[in-house]
Amino acid sequence: MRATVDGSGIVAQSQSALAPFRLYRPESVAEVVAVLAADPAAVIGAGCSDLVAGIREGCAPAALVSLRRVAGLKTITHNDGVLRLGSMVTHHEGATSPVVAEAVPGLAAAWSRIATVRIRYTGTVGGNLMARRYRYEMPLLLGALGARLSFSDGRDLGPGELWADDTTGLLTEIAVPTADLVWFGYERSMRPTTTVALAIRRAAGTTLSVVATVGSEYRQVRSLSAETEAISAADIDPAATAAVLAAQLPDDIADYTGSAEYRRHLVTVLTRRLLGEAAATHHREDRSYA
């Protein structure tokens, strides 16, 4: 229950009224940029699933910029070792895209498991990233994959900057490097306490490096990394590598759901499980070419 905007009483959240607001419906990125320049306080709406949540939490936008009609923000391409996702690609579109499935099978699989069916058909990858809520999962997945975000103002954010909150432009594209990607997987069986996304890449030369991102509903994503001497996913020592990654978690990873020691234990278990899946995938691929 919450109070109505006009103070007339208490109603269910689903029935509460919104104060009047200006609605913009631009049809190009250039028009969005012009609108934001003229009305800097305007709120951007992509799929609007997060906006509805924000309104229920008290957000009352004076102006809303709908991206529904903006051309060019729903493309998915994979060329020259880079998977490119338009910011308005919905979770359903990304999870079911043959391009995503071929470029990064683990991303397509992970993407299909996040949120609810209703949200997957409306929520967008860009909205998920720009909402900057710890419980949302795309920053975790794309952080492990080393994604870069491109904005209409010309600014690019690298993997370690996905949580930057000083961007002024419109997020237009997410670029995921795939040329050296060996394997990617996601473990969310301990969600909301701890989730882990893990990417294995070919480092300079022939050895493999491992990057993992750790998240929960209550803490910002943490990025962990480990170099190995392995030349294939099957050669990585799951126990030793998992221990190296988990040891990098700081003590402030703790919260009321568990101590830092418990979180490190969970990350060790989940990471070891992912590395085991990567090794099994490698063995299956070897047999398929025999």
Secondary structure, 3 states (H helix, E strand, C coil): CEECCCCCCEECHHHCCCCCCEEECCCCHHHHHHHHHHCCCCEEECCCHHHHHHHHCCCCCCEEEECCCCCCCCCEEEECCEEEEECCCEHHHHHHCHHHHHHCHHHHHHHCCCCCHHHHHHCEHHHHHHHCCCCCCHHHHHHHCCCEEEECCCCEECHHHCCCCCCCCCEEEEEEECCCEEEEEEECCCCCCCEEEEEEEECCCCCEEEEEEEECCCCCCEEEEEECCCCCHHHCCHHHHHHHHHCCCCHHHCECCECHHHHHHHHHHHHHHHHHHHHHHHHHHHHHCC
